[in-house]
């Protein structure tokens, strides 16, 4: 009887370990998210909006040229001067989020664009539909 109980407990623990390993498999690493955002900012600064748009999540396409040109006009910001990340002021990650049916990683960062300080919040999502920037908020 004790042997059967030990085998049952072992089987349950093994199943839990396997479940946890497969659940963690799809997460987004912080270093991966930061590198992805840096590449995105380089594309925007180079006015390579086609490349920047390929970095958006397939479920959330957008006309980035129109978006950034309008912000430049409204806020007197020139993104072609470069977007330099000064500090990350916050981040969060979720290994699995039922709303997006996948993993997400959100970063809030303070950047310098020319002489101006601009705060961005960017959420990256990885799910069955793809990988990319899901939300982009700019607070000036």
N, C-alpha and C positions, 0 to 999 in steps of 0.2 A: 504494500500500500504506500509506504514512504517513497519507494522508487518511482511509482506511478505519479505521485504528487510532485516530486522533483522534476520528472520529465515534463509534466504539464506546465510547471512554473518556468522551466527552461524554454519551452516552446513559446510561451506567452512573451517572455522577455526577448527572445530572438525575433519574434514577429514585430514587437514594438521597436526594436533597434532598426530593423529593415525599413519599417514605415518612416521612422524619423530620418534615416539616411536618404530615402527617396524624396521626402518632403523638403529637405534642405538642399537638394541637388540643384533646384532651379533658381536659387537666390542670386542677387546682384551684389557684387563686392564693391565696397566704397572706392577702392582704387580704380576699378573698372568704370564706375559712374563718373568719377572726377576726370579721368582721361577722355571719356566720351564727350563730356561737356566742354572740355578744353578744345577738342577737335571741332565741335560745333561752333564755338566762339571764333575760332580761326577762320572757318568757312564764312561766317557772317562778316567778320572784319575784312575779308578778301572780296566781299560782295559775290561770293559763290553760293547764291541762294539755292541753286539746283542741288549742290552737294549737301547744303544744310537741310534741305527738305528730305533728302534720303535718310537723314538721321532722326526724322520724326517717326513716331510709331505709326504703323499702317492704319490703325483705327482712328488716328487723329491727324490727317493731312492738313496743311495750311499754306497760304500764300505768304511766305516769309519775307519776300521782297517788299510787298505792300505793307506788311506789319512793321518792319524795321524802318522803312522810308517814312511812314506816317509818324512813328515815334521820333525820328530825327527831326522832322519838321515841327512837331508839337513841343518838344522838349529841348530843342537846340543842342542835340547830341550828334556827334559824328562817329558812328561805330567803326569807320575805316581807320580811325586813329588807334584802334586796337581795344580789346577788352581784356583787362588784366584783373585776375582774381586776387583780391587783397586778403580776404579771409572767408572761411566757411563759418557762418554764424549758426548753422544748425543742420541736422540731417536726420532722417529716419528711414527705416527699411522694414519691409514686411516680406517674409518668405513666401506667404501665400495670402492673397487678398481676394475674397469671393466676388467683390465688386468688379475687379478687372480680370478675374480668373487667372491670376498669375502673381509674379513677384513685382515689387516696386521699390524704388529707392528715391527719396526726395532730398534735395540739397537746397539750402538757402545760402546765398553767398553775396558778399559785398564786393563790387568790382569798381575799377576806375576805367572810365571811358573818356579819354582826353583829360580834361580838367574836372570832370564831373564824377560824382559817386553815384552808382546805380546798384540797386539791390535786385537780384534775380532769385526766383524760386523755381526750380526745375524738378519735375518728377519723371523718372525713367521707368518704363514698364517692360517686363519680359513675360510674355504669355504665348499661347498657341498661335495667335495671330502675328506675332513678331516681337521685335525688340526696338525700342527707341524712345524719344522724348514724347511723353504723353501730355504733360501740362507745362506751360511756360508762362510765368507771371513776371512782370517787370514793375518794380516799385521805384519811382524816381522822386 
